């Protein structure tokens, strides 16, 4: 996952793509499957999704400890 300023003004994207990580979150939020996302964004790999979800899970755990 990267957030370079020259791609989408620093919006976090999947490495090697212009696909925003937020797009994955939006898919999941409405109940779409990871396979649906992968079909729509073939430049993103399942491994990249797993890595982003790991980071998100760690962030939630850290947040829960602070709250």
Secondary structure, DSSP 4 states (H G I P E B T S, - for coil): -B--TTTGGG--B-TTS--BHHHHHHHHHTT--HHHHHHH-TTS-HHHHHHHHHHHHHHHHHHHHH-
